[in-house]
């Protein structure tokens, strides 16, 4: 499903020392796995996730999504692939404050190639699935942090992606809400067989996945 082949990512800026965020990483993620990637801040976790999504290009090496080399795709095609094949869950919800919960969930469909006349029905079903069926017309400011993250989970599923990429999805939540969000992600993974890659500082969350990987200094040091 996702494969990184000897990938290195170096960030360089004028008059500054180059920083190697990811160094010679090779990783294959099979369809249906729930991979939890842990490591200290600065270990390269988020950069690895961005590389897997094609949000940034490797300095060297290859990133393949379903066998296609992302770097070889034109920008527009790569963006369409991301929109159609990948759902994103980030640390901060980034919901548009002027849109209702329902409208925020529907938003990713605006950028796709296909139109679904029943998209609002699907968004309603997803919000019911994540426990927010009574909040369809609420605005983000009226929701708790945990409820906002549930909206993000629903939004990530609206285009029926085959892959979910989650970057520290619970780091801004209290312990109980963290358990609720992780249990929700585990249930979604189990029900849909979707491939999940999640990065987190919290080692205890590896129990929700099917595979654990640890990073340090830009490299995989365990579980690769």
Secondary structure, 3 states (H helix, E strand, C coil): CEEEEEEEEEECCCCCCCEEEEEEEEEEECCCCEEEEECCCCCCHHHHHHHHHCCCCCCEEEEEECCEEHHHCCHHHHHHHHHHHEEEECCCCCCCCCCEHHHHHHHHHHHCCCCCCCHHHHHHHHHHHCCCCCCCCCEHHHCCHHHHHHHHHHHHHCCCCCEEEEECCCCCCCHHHHHHHHHHHHHHHHHHCCEEEEEECCHHHHHHCCEEEEEECCEEEECC
